[in-house]
Amino acid sequence: MTAPRLLLATALLAAAELPGAVAIDHLRPGEPVPEERLPLFGGAGEAPLVEPGKVSVFVFFRPGQDHSEDALARLAALEREFSGKLVSFVAVASGSTPPAELSRARAEAGVRMPVLLDPGDRMYGRLEVRLHPLVGVADARGRLVAWEPFRKVNYGEVLRARIRQALGEISEAEAQRAVDPPRSTMPGDDPRLVARRDVTLGRMLLERGNASKALESARRALSRDPGSAAAHALAAEAQASLGDCAAAEEEYRLALAADPAEPGAAPGKRAPCPPAPRP
């Protein structure tokens, strides 16, 4: 592969991995979708890419490609969901696609939408469609709302949000939250929750007589949550068990400063501090 082609392929692959990334140069959101009629697969006549007066959903797909067939299956579910509303669905395939492949892909996905053929890939070229699958959504005036390339996560939710945006049921900002949702915080992502687990582990180690390891757990907890009164109290108990009374008192002081109600730092609850063993 020549250097320019390699660079182009690399750029397209990168675009395919980015949420919302598209390889469309000629048609952008807000612009009218070309009033184009294409031949119908398996029937006589032609059909439009967008249907006037309806929200139009059109997918450029390639039979035999996993992502394309996944997209068709998701669109089949959306067809059923929006069947009572003014929404039309069509699929567009290259005019050179074998008819048997088109029939199989349509049947396996369970879509009812018409399949349009693009002779000579003229529409593909006009819109500069380079990725498969690629779903376009247009409003009832025939203006593009969004292009949505395939994504492995939440693709159905993204397409649903774009259709609802085109219908006027939700705002663009609300649709965008479905496209780029805020990162969910898992328990392991919150350092304070991880610090609590360190404290729990440290107390188990302390109960088993392993004060050194308990102190390590307390220090790990404090590195994640410096204001943890429970971690300071654990460190104080571990230091007391190791005979380091001065360090224990300082940790008790820090625990009470962080939270005066911390049980492990209350004067009557403090662990005794025996003299450190002589070397």
C-alpha positions, 0 to 999 in steps of 0.5 A: 500500500502506498503512503497516501493510501496508508494514511487515508486508511489509518485516518478512516480507522481512527474516525470509526473509533471516535464517538460521533466521528464521520467521513462526510464532507458534502452534507452536514447537519442542517443542510437538505438531504438530496431529493434523490430517488433510487431503484427498489430492490426486489420490486419495480420502480424507485423510492426516495431517500427521504420522505417529505413530511416524515422524519427519515432514517436511512442506513448505508450498509454492506451485507456480510459485514458484522457491524452493518448487520448489527445496525440493521437488527437495531433499526428493525427494533426501532422500526417497530418502536416508531411504527405509529409515528411519522418516521420512515426507514430505508436501507441503501446498498451498493448496486453491485451487491449480490441479490442473494446477500441482500435478501439474506441480510434483510431477512436475518435482521427482520427489517421491513424497510425498503432496500434501495440500490445505488447504481454505480455507487453514485449516491455513495460518492455524492455524499462521500460515504466511506464507512459502513454502516452509516445512519443518517436522520433527517427531519420532516423538512428533509434537513439532516439532523445527524450522521451516526457511524456504528459504535459498539456501545449504546448504538440503539440508544443513540439512534433512538435519541436522534429520531426523537430529536428529529421528531421534536420530542427532545432537544439537541442537548438531550440527544447529545447526552445519549450520544456522549453520556457522562462517564458513569462512576463505578465503585472502583473509580471513587478513591474514597470507596477504595480507601474504605476497602483498604481500612476494612482490610487493615482492620482484619489484618490488625485483628489477626495480629499483623500490625505492620500490614494493617499500617500499610493498608491505612497508609494506602487508604490515606493516599487515596483519601487523606481526610479519612478519619477511619484511616487515621484511626486505623493507623493509630491503632497499628502504630500503638500495636507496634509500640510507636506511641508518639506516632499513634497519638499524632494519628489519633489527633488527626482522626479527631480533627477529621471527624470528632465523632470517629469512634476509633479515636475517642479517648475511651476507645484508643488502643493501649500503647505498650512500650516498643520491644527492645532490640 
